[in-house]
Amino acid sequence: MVENQLDELQKYYNGIVLSGKNIHLTKVKKEIAEYFEGNRKVFSMPLDIVGTDFRKKVWKVRLRKWLA
């Protein structure tokens, strides 16, 4: 399943997805850790939803319910 998701991301962004560290993942990990420690309620990293139109609709509904 992960391979399919990586293929979709590579096609969507017209690039290659490589494993490893980068400044964006480091920041996301830090913000998620702060959230679960109870020290963060808002994330600064933008969310880019990738997928079919149906998947995007489902994610938007889920986000609305989660943020409510």
C-alpha angles and dihedrals in degrees: 000000000000091000090056091050092049090050090052092050092049091051093045094050095033091230146089123277112217128186118239142076130309137163093262096054091044090054093047092050090050093049093047091050090050090050093053090045087057094246100109134051101165127051122216098201113094118238117232109192111208123191146071120324089258093053091048091052091050092049092049091052091047091049092050091052092045094049094046 
